[in-house]
Amino acid sequence: MIRRVVLSDLINEIQSGSRPKGGVSGDKGSIPSLGAEHLDGKGGICFANAKFVEQDFFDSMRRGIIKKNDVLIVKDGATTGKVSYVDDRFSFKQAAINEHVFRLAVNPNKASSRYIFYYLASDLGKMQILSDFRGATVGEISQEFIDKVYVPLPSSISEQESIANILDKANSVRQKRNQSLKLLDKFLHATFFEMFGHPVENLKNWNVFSLGQVLRGINNGESPICGERARNSCDEWAILKLSAVTQCRFYSEKNKVLPKNIDLKHRIEVSQGMVLMTRKNTKELVGACAYVFFAPKKLLLPDTIFQLVYDEDRVCGQYLWVLFTDVNFRKKIQNLATGTSGSMPNISKQKLSNLKIPLPPIKLQQKFANLVNCVEKIRIKMLRDSLEMDNQFNALAQRYFT
């Protein structure tokens, strides 16, 4: 027998977390502080860019302390409603969430926490979660969303667990493919180190130039007032959002349609081979760099994203991209950003032009660029396979939750 039960009747508590004044970092503290970027969208938790808080701050926290079997949900921003689960594989004895994430503690006497997680992660669950979405620019859900979500619940917890076990096996396949995609990125950076050495220490003694010496220019477009709607087809002109670059990959679908009555003076259309960098963003995201392997037509650069127009006779775009996304070199770029109190850090063209970079021979760079292109073809195929796995998983979940 299946009955519809409101989510608020199935949980013991819902909480969001916090961070110390001044934020968190990746090199201070010992207790992980998880935000929206650490929930991988397939139920797992990614610690690749982990942030930490001090033990004293963690001990002072009264809310947002992660426990086994918690369900974690992003509460605001672009990925609102993304869900992950804290299972036996969670490797930290102590961890917390920040203010952008909810933790739900399911009552084990009323429901299986894994079953609740899988329902909330399903299309049906997400739709109900987002029924509480409010706000125009940076929207969010409130704690009251738990009163708007109705869970189709088998009366027996053992039956719920059986369904969760089946979905666990199917989800495991998706997560392994996701890990394979991450390994491709690690492979690129490992190969970069093998061919060129540490990009900051430059132990191979490559010639060092200022970035401006290998660029023909640094361009950026305009940021007119647009709506929040992404364009429906390549027949519409659109402006890229910052999020098109902030993950250090180019995502053309992250755009805002350009109003038809606006005539821009600086129209820079995105094209294949471009190297893009966010010049203005939060401290953690400023200086993100992406290489454009493929670009649909009629996509324009905003004011907040630089195009690095590189001299192809001296430097390869793929080399610049992997260099600038190295975790150590990225800090050098972020340190160029300045800003007044209350404003987002900003990188000036002059400071970026003066940035010193190691420059190996162009033939060696081209050899690396060819490898990058081959890896990207593999990645595209894996992404297509991953999408098919997602569709099959969602269809399986639909059978149990409809």
C-alpha positions in Angstrom: 0.0 0.0 0.0 1.3 3.4 -1.0 0.2 6.6 0.7 1.1 10.3 0.1 2.8 11.8 3.2 3.9 15.4 3.6 7.7 15.6 4.0 7.5 17.6 7.2 5.8 14.6 8.9 8.8 12.4 8.0 11.8 14.4 9.3 13.1 15.3 12.7 14.7 18.5 11.8 15.8 20.8 9.0 18.7 23.2 9.3 21.1 25.3 7.3 24.7 26.0 8.4 27.0 29.0 8.7 30.5 30.2 8.1 32.8 32.3 10.2 33.2 36.0 9.5 35.6 36.4 6.7 34.5 33.1 5.0 36.4 29.8 4.7 39.4 28.7 2.7 41.0 25.6 1.3 44.2 25.9 3.4 43.0 26.9 6.9 41.1 24.8 9.4 40.6 21.1 9.5 36.8 20.6 9.4 35.1 20.5 6.0 32.5 23.1 5.3 30.2 21.9 2.4 28.4 24.3 0.1 26.4 24.0 -3.1 29.5 23.3 -5.2 30.3 20.2 -3.2 27.0 18.4 -4.0 27.6 16.6 -7.3 24.0 16.3 -8.5 24.1 12.4 -8.6 23.8 12.0 -4.8 27.5 12.1 -4.1 29.7 14.7 -2.4 32.8 16.1 -4.1 35.8 17.3 -2.0 37.9 18.4 -4.9 37.8 22.1 -3.9 37.1 21.5 -0.2 36.8 24.4 2.2 37.5 24.2 5.9 36.6 25.9 9.2 38.6 25.9 12.4 37.9 23.4 15.2 36.9 26.2 17.6 34.3 27.5 15.1 32.9 24.0 14.5 32.6 23.4 18.2 30.6 26.6 18.6 28.1 25.6 15.9 24.6 24.7 17.0 23.1 24.0 13.6 24.3 22.5 10.3 26.5 19.7 11.7 26.5 16.8 9.2 25.4 13.3 10.5 25.2 9.9 8.8 22.0 9.4 6.7 21.4 13.2 6.3 19.8 14.4 3.1 21.5 17.6 1.9 19.7 20.1 -0.4 21.0 23.3 -2.0 18.8 26.1 -0.8 19.6 29.0 -3.1 21.4 30.1 -6.3 21.6 28.5 -9.7 21.6 24.9 -8.4 18.7 25.3 -5.9 17.1 21.9 -5.2 20.2 19.8 -5.9 20.3 16.8 -3.5 23.0 14.6 -2.0 23.1 11.9 0.6 25.5 11.2 3.5 26.1 7.5 3.5 28.8 5.1 4.8 31.3 6.4 2.3 31.4 9.8 3.8 35.0 10.0 5.0 35.0 12.7 7.7 33.9 12.2 11.3 33.2 15.9 11.6 31.8 18.1 8.9 29.4 21.0 8.5 27.3 22.7 5.9 27.3 26.4 5.1 24.4 28.8 4.9 23.6 27.8 1.3 22.6 24.2 2.1 19.8 22.5 4.2 20.4 19.3 6.1 17.3 17.1 6.6 17.3 14.4 9.3 14.7 11.8 8.4 12.9 10.1 11.3 14.1 6.4 11.0 10.9 5.2 12.6 8.8 6.7 9.8 10.8 6.4 6.6 14.0 5.2 5.0 16.3 8.2 4.6 17.7 6.7 1.4 14.2 6.3 0.0 13.5 10.0 0.8 16.7 11.0 -0.8 16.0 9.2 -4.0 12.5 10.7 -4.1 13.7 14.2 -3.6 16.4 13.7 -6.2 13.8 12.5 -8.8 12.2 14.8 -11.3 8.9 14.6 -9.3 10.7 15.5 -6.1 12.6 18.4 -7.6 9.5 19.8 -9.1 7.8 19.9 -5.7 10.9 21.3 -4.0 11.1 24.2 -6.5 7.4 25.0 -6.0 8.7 27.0 -3.0 11.2 28.8 -5.1 11.1 32.6 -4.7 13.2 35.6 -5.7 14.1 37.2 -9.1 17.9 37.3 -9.3 19.4 34.9 -6.7 16.3 32.8 -5.9 15.9 30.4 -3.0 13.7 28.0 -1.2 12.7 28.4 2.5 12.4 25.8 5.2 8.7 25.7 4.5 9.3 23.8 1.3 9.0 20.6 3.5 5.3 21.4 3.8 4.8 21.5 0.0 6.5 18.1 -0.8 4.3 15.0 -0.7 6.1 11.7 -0.7 4.6 8.5 -2.3 5.5 6.2 0.6 5.2 2.5 0.8 3.8 1.7 4.3 6.6 -0.8 5.0 10.1 0.6 5.7 11.6 -2.7 4.4 9.8 -2.1 1.1 11.2 1.4 1.0 14.7 0.0 1.6 14.3 -2.6 -1.2 13.4 0.2 -3.6 16.4 2.2 -2.4 18.7 -0.8 -2.9 17.6 -1.1 -6.5 18.2 2.6 -7.1 21.5 2.4 -5.3 22.8 -0.1 -7.9 21.6 2.0 -10.8 23.0 5.2 -9.3 26.4 3.5 -8.7 26.8 3.1 -12.4 26.1 6.8 -12.9 28.6 7.8 -10.2 31.3 5.7 -11.7 30.9 7.4 -15.1 31.0 10.7 -13.3 34.3 9.7 -11.6 35.7 8.7 -15.0 34.9 12.2 -16.3 36.8 13.7 -13.4 39.7 11.4 -14.0 40.0 12.8 -17.5 40.6 16.3 -16.1 43.2 14.9 -13.6 44.9 13.1 -16.5 45.2 16.4 -18.4 46.8 18.2 -15.5 49.1 15.2 -14.7 50.2 15.2 -18.3 50.8 19.0 -18.2 53.1 18.4 -15.1 54.9 15.7 -16.9 55.6 17.7 -20.0 56.1 21.2 -18.6 56.8 20.7 -14.8 55.3 22.7 -12.0 53.8 25.9 -13.5 54.7 28.2 -10.6 58.1 26.8 -9.7 59.2 26.4 -13.4 61.9 23.8 -12.5 62.4 23.1 -16.2 63.6 26.7 -16.7 61.3 27.6 -19.6 61.6 31.2 -20.8 59.3 33.5 -18.8 57.2 36.2 -20.5 54.5 38.6 -19.4 51.1 37.4 -20.7 50.8 40.6 -22.7 53.8 39.6 -24.7 52.0 36.6 -26.1 48.6 38.2 -26.5 47.3 40.4 -29.3 44.8 41.9 -26.9 42.3 41.4 -24.1 38.7 42.1 -25.0 35.4 42.1 -23.2 31.9 42.8 -24.3 28.9 44.6 -22.8 26.4 43.7 -20.2 23.1 45.2 -21.1 20.0 44.7 -18.9 18.5 41.3 -19.9 15.8 39.1 -18.6 16.7 35.8 -16.9 15.4 33.6 -19.7 18.0 31.6 -21.7 17.5 31.6 -25.4 15.3 29.0 -27.0 17.4 28.4 -30.1 20.5 29.6 -32.0 18.3 32.0 -34.0 18.2 34.3 -31.0 21.1 36.5 -29.9 22.2 36.0 -26.2 24.7 37.2 -23.7 26.8 34.7 -21.7 26.3 34.5 -18.0 29.4 34.3 -15.7 28.4 30.8 -14.9 29.2 29.9 -18.5 32.9 30.0 -17.5 33.1 29.7 -13.7 33.5 25.9 -13.6 36.5 26.3 -15.9 34.6 24.7 -18.7 32.6 26.5 -21.4 28.8 26.0 -21.1 27.1 27.7 -23.9 23.6 27.0 -22.5 24.3 29.4 -19.6 23.1 32.6 -21.3 20.5 35.3 -21.2 18.5 36.2 -24.3 19.4 39.7 -25.7 16.4 42.1 -25.9 15.7 42.9 -29.6 15.6 46.7 -29.1 19.3 46.8 -27.8 22.1 47.8 -30.1 25.5 47.0 -28.7 28.6 48.9 -29.6 31.0 46.1 -28.6 29.7 42.9 -30.0 32.1 40.1 -29.5 30.7 36.8 -30.7 32.1 33.7 -29.1 33.9 31.3 -31.5 35.8 28.1 -31.4 39.3 28.3 -30.0 38.7 31.3 -27.7 40.2 31.4 -24.2 37.8 33.1 -21.8 38.4 34.3 -18.2 36.0 35.8 -15.7 37.4 39.2 -14.7 34.9 40.0 -12.0 33.3 37.6 -9.5 33.5 36.4 -6.0 36.9 35.8 -4.5 36.6 32.0 -5.1 35.4 32.3 -8.7 37.2 35.3 -10.1 39.9 34.4 -12.7 38.1 31.2 -13.8 39.3 30.2 -17.3 37.7 28.1 -20.1 38.6 27.0 -23.6 35.9 27.1 -26.2 36.0 23.7 -28.1 32.7 24.4 -29.8 30.5 27.5 -29.8 27.0 27.9 -31.2 26.3 31.0 -33.2 25.0 34.3 -31.9 26.5 34.1 -28.4 28.1 37.4 -27.1 30.6 38.1 -24.4 29.5 40.2 -21.4 31.5 42.9 -19.8 32.5 40.5 -17.0 34.3 37.9 -19.2 37.6 38.6 -20.9 38.6 37.1 -24.2 42.4 36.5 -24.3 43.4 37.0 -27.9 46.5 34.9 -28.0 49.3 34.9 -30.7 49.0 31.4 -32.2 52.6 31.5 -33.4 53.8 31.8 -29.7 51.2 30.1 -27.5 48.4 27.5 -27.8 45.0 28.3 -26.3 44.8 24.8 -24.8 48.2 25.3 -23.0 46.9 28.6 -21.6 43.7 27.0 -20.4 45.3 24.1 -18.5 48.0 26.4 -17.1 45.4 28.9 -15.8 43.2 26.1 -14.3 46.1 24.6 -12.4 45.2 25.0 -8.7 48.6 26.7 -7.9 48.7 29.0 -10.8 45.0 29.9 -10.4 45.9 31.5 -7.0 48.4 33.8 -8.8 45.6 35.0 -11.0 43.1 35.5 -8.2 45.7 37.6 -6.3 45.5 40.1 -9.2 41.9 40.9 -8.3 41.1 44.0 -6.2 37.9 45.6 -5.1 36.5 48.1 -2.6 34.5 47.0 0.4 31.2 45.5 -0.6 32.1 45.0 -4.3 33.2 41.9 -6.1 36.9 41.5 -6.8 38.0 42.6 -10.3 41.0 41.9 -12.5 42.3 44.8 -14.5 43.6 44.3 -18.1 46.9 45.9 -17.1 47.5 43.6 -14.2 46.6 40.5 -16.2 48.9 41.7 -19.1 51.8 41.8 -16.6 51.2 38.3 -15.3 54.4 36.2 -15.7 53.9 32.8 -17.4 56.4 30.0 -18.4 56.5 29.5 -22.1 57.7 26.2 -23.5 58.6 25.9 -27.2 55.5 26.2 -29.5 56.0 22.7 -31.0 55.8 21.1 -27.5 52.7 23.2 -26.7 51.1 22.0 -30.0 51.8 18.3 -29.1 50.0 18.9 -25.8 47.2 20.8 -27.5 46.6 17.7 -29.8 46.4 15.5 -26.7 43.9 17.9 -25.2 41.7 17.8 -28.3 41.8 14.0 -28.3 40.8 13.9 -24.6 37.9 16.3 -25.3 36.5 13.9 -28.0 36.6 11.1 -25.4 34.9 13.4 -22.9 32.1 14.3 -25.2 31.3 10.6 -25.9 31.3 9.9 -22.2 29.0 12.8 -21.6 26.6 11.4 -24.1 26.7 8.0 -22.5 26.3 9.7 -19.1 23.2 11.5 -20.3 21.7 8.2 -21.5 22.4 6.6 -18.1 20.7 9.6 -16.4 17.6 9.1 -18.6 17.5 5.4 -17.8 17.9 6.1 -14.1 15.2 8.7 -14.1 12.8 6.3 -15.9 13.5 3.7 -13.3 12.8 6.1 -10.5 9.7 7.3 -12.2 8.3 3.7 -12.1 8.6 3.6 -8.3 7.5 7.1 -7.5 4.6 7.7 -9.9 
